[in-house]
Amino acid sequence: MKKNFFLLALVSAVFCLNSLFAQDAATILKNMDNVMFSPKDMTGKQKIILTDKAGKQETREATMQQKGTDKRMFRFTSPASQAGIAVLSLPNDMMYLYLPAFGKERRIASSAKNQKFSGTDFSYDDMESKSYSDKYTPKLSKTETNVFVLELTPKLSSDYSKIIVNINKTNYYPESMEYYDKGGNKIKASKYTFKKVSKYWSASEIEMTDLKTNHKTKMQMSDVKYDNGLTDNDFTIQKLKQ
């Protein structure tokens, strides 16, 4: 009887401990979301630097605006061959691509979100505006000196089997991420540089590396402005095509 009671107590303790870890992981991820999506809205300019394995570089420019956690517009402004290409991310898994050469938008199917966006190392999935807490189930893998290490498992269909993210312990912004395919192979890695703009932490640079091709994309943000009073009307297909 005592042995059975001891086993039951042990199982209960393990269950409670696992629940605590799960809760902690969820809280940490939620805190990261709060940092990344804290302003009501934001606008900014981006310099995009593409570097191939031989070190050859190509530079582009773009604008980005975002509202809340689920609306984002990204548009290339140069060079001329890319200018006007834009992607719009909306709630309920709605995402649209606009190509000026064709003069019309097309919806990006969920099954196509693993494709690269306009030759960059960011997929449409990476470009989507959606909180990580909504997209992934977190697990606390370990705690290091300066970061929490979370393993994120997709809640819905995804080409990623998991993402390993290092989250700054003090300010809760992501410092780096590793992306794994369904075979368990690490296929991409990203590094983040954050700085404080006004009262918000802003990702001043994101570097994404395709580990298969050794191709890199850097997105450098400048002229960041927060709480501009953007409305839902700024995130429509009509605006996408302008």
C-alpha positions in Angstrom: 0.0 0.0 0.0 2.8 2.4 1.0 4.6 1.5 -2.3 1.6 2.3 -4.4 1.1 5.6 -2.5 4.7 6.5 -3.1 4.4 5.8 -6.9 1.1 7.8 -7.0 2.8 10.7 -5.3 5.8 10.5 -7.6 3.6 10.5 -10.7 1.6 13.5 -9.3 4.8 15.4 -8.7 6.2 14.7 -12.2 2.8 15.8 -13.7 2.8 19.0 -11.6 6.4 19.7 -12.6 5.7 19.2 -16.3 2.7 21.5 -16.0 4.8 24.1 -14.3 7.4 23.9 -17.1 4.7 24.1 -19.7 3.2 27.2 -18.0 6.6 28.8 -17.7 7.3 28.2 -21.4 4.0 29.7 -22.4 4.6 32.7 -20.2 8.0 33.3 -21.6 6.7 33.0 -25.2 3.9 35.3 -24.4 6.4 37.8 -23.0 8.3 37.6 -26.2 5.1 38.3 -28.2 4.4 41.3 -26.0 7.8 42.7 -26.9 7.5 42.1 -30.6 3.9 43.2 -30.9 3.6 45.8 -28.2 2.9 48.9 -30.2 -0.5 49.6 -31.6 1.1 50.0 -35.0 4.5 50.7 -36.6 6.0 51.8 -39.9 9.6 51.7 -41.1 12.0 51.4 -44.0 14.1 48.3 -44.7 17.4 47.7 -46.4 17.6 44.1 -47.6 21.1 42.7 -48.4 21.2 39.3 -50.1 24.6 37.5 -50.0 25.3 34.3 -51.9 27.9 31.6 -51.0 30.5 33.3 -53.2 30.0 36.6 -51.2 28.3 38.4 -54.1 25.7 40.9 -52.7 22.5 42.4 -54.0 20.8 45.3 -52.2 17.1 46.1 -52.1 14.9 48.6 -50.2 11.4 48.2 -48.9 8.8 49.7 -46.6 6.9 47.9 -43.9 3.8 48.7 -41.8 2.1 46.7 -39.2 -1.0 46.9 -37.0 -1.5 44.8 -33.9 -0.5 41.2 -34.1 -2.2 40.2 -37.3 -1.8 42.8 -40.0 1.3 43.5 -42.0 2.2 45.1 -45.3 5.7 44.7 -46.9 6.6 46.4 -50.2 9.8 46.6 -52.2 10.7 50.1 -53.4 13.9 49.4 -55.2 15.6 48.3 -57.5 13.2 48.9 -60.4 13.0 45.1 -61.1 11.5 44.6 -57.6 9.7 47.8 -56.9 6.0 47.4 -56.2 6.2 43.7 -55.3 4.3 43.4 -52.0 2.9 41.0 -49.5 -0.1 41.5 -47.2 -0.7 39.4 -44.1 -4.2 39.4 -42.6 -6.0 37.5 -39.9 -7.5 34.0 -40.4 -4.5 32.7 -42.4 -5.1 35.2 -45.2 -2.0 36.3 -47.1 -1.7 38.0 -50.5 1.1 38.6 -53.0 1.0 41.5 -55.5 3.2 41.5 -58.6 3.0 44.7 -60.6 3.9 43.0 -63.8 0.6 41.1 -63.7 -1.4 44.0 -62.1 -3.3 41.7 -59.8 -3.0 40.0 -56.4 -3.0 36.3 -55.7 -3.8 34.6 -52.4 -1.0 32.5 -51.0 -2.2 29.1 -50.0 -1.2 27.6 -46.7 0.6 24.8 -48.5 2.7 27.4 -50.4 3.9 29.4 -47.3 7.1 27.4 -47.2 8.3 29.0 -50.5 10.8 31.8 -50.4 9.6 35.3 -50.7 10.9 37.0 -53.8 14.4 35.4 -53.7 15.1 36.1 -50.0 15.8 33.5 -47.4 12.5 34.4 -45.6 9.6 32.2 -46.4 6.0 33.5 -46.6 5.5 31.7 -43.3 8.3 33.8 -41.8 6.8 37.0 -43.2 3.3 36.3 -41.8 2.1 38.6 -39.0 0.9 36.3 -36.3 2.0 35.9 -32.7 4.2 33.0 -31.9 1.9 31.9 -29.1 -0.9 31.5 -31.7 1.3 29.5 -34.1 3.4 27.3 -31.8 3.3 25.2 -28.6 6.4 26.0 -26.5 8.5 23.8 -24.3 11.3 25.1 -22.0 14.4 23.1 -23.1 16.8 24.8 -20.8 17.8 28.0 -19.0 21.2 29.5 -19.7 23.0 32.5 -18.2 21.4 35.1 -20.4 18.6 33.3 -22.3 15.7 31.0 -22.1 15.8 28.3 -24.7 12.4 27.3 -26.0 11.4 24.5 -28.4 8.4 25.6 -30.5 6.2 23.0 -32.2 3.8 24.2 -34.9 0.1 24.0 -33.9 -1.0 23.8 -37.5 0.5 22.4 -40.7 4.0 23.7 -41.3 7.2 22.6 -43.1 9.0 23.3 -39.8 9.0 20.4 -37.4 10.2 22.7 -34.7 12.0 26.0 -34.0 14.5 26.5 -31.3 14.5 30.1 -30.0 16.9 31.8 -27.6 15.0 34.5 -25.7 16.8 37.3 -23.8 16.1 36.8 -20.1 16.0 40.5 -19.2 14.0 42.0 -22.1 12.3 39.0 -23.6 13.3 39.6 -27.3 14.5 36.7 -29.4 18.3 36.6 -29.9 18.4 33.7 -32.4 16.3 31.0 -33.9 17.0 27.6 -35.5 14.5 26.0 -37.9 14.2 22.3 -38.5 12.5 20.4 -41.2 10.3 17.3 -40.8 13.3 15.1 -41.0 14.8 16.8 -38.0 17.5 18.6 -40.0 18.5 22.1 -39.2 17.8 24.0 -42.4 17.8 27.7 -41.5 19.1 30.0 -38.7 18.4 33.6 -37.8 20.1 36.2 -35.6 18.3 39.3 -34.2 19.7 42.6 -33.1 17.3 44.7 -31.0 17.5 48.3 -29.9 15.1 50.5 -28.0 13.2 53.1 -30.0 11.1 55.3 -27.8 9.5 52.9 -25.3 9.6 49.9 -27.5 12.2 47.3 -28.4 12.7 47.2 -32.2 14.5 44.6 -34.3 17.0 46.8 -36.0 18.5 43.8 -38.0 17.4 40.3 -38.7 19.8 37.9 -40.6 18.4 34.7 -42.0 20.7 32.0 -43.3 19.8 29.1 -45.6 22.1 26.4 -44.3 21.7 24.3 -47.4 22.8 26.9 -49.9 24.8 29.2 -47.5 22.8 32.1 -48.8 22.0 35.0 -46.4 19.4 37.7 -46.2 19.8 40.7 -43.9 16.9 43.0 -43.2 18.0 46.3 -41.6 15.2 48.5 -40.2 15.4 52.3 -40.1 13.2 55.3 -39.6 10.9 53.3 -37.3 7.8 55.1 -36.0 5.3 53.7 -33.6 1.6 54.4 -32.8 0.9 56.3 -36.0 -2.9 55.8 -36.0 -3.0 53.2 -38.8 -6.4 51.7 -39.4 -7.7 48.5 -40.9 -8.2 50.4 -44.1 -4.5 50.6 -44.5 -4.3 46.9 -44.8 -6.6 46.0 -47.7 -6.1 44.4 -51.1 -6.8 47.8 -52.6 -3.9 49.3 -50.6 -1.8 46.3 -51.6 -2.3 47.1 -55.3 -1.5 50.9 -55.0 
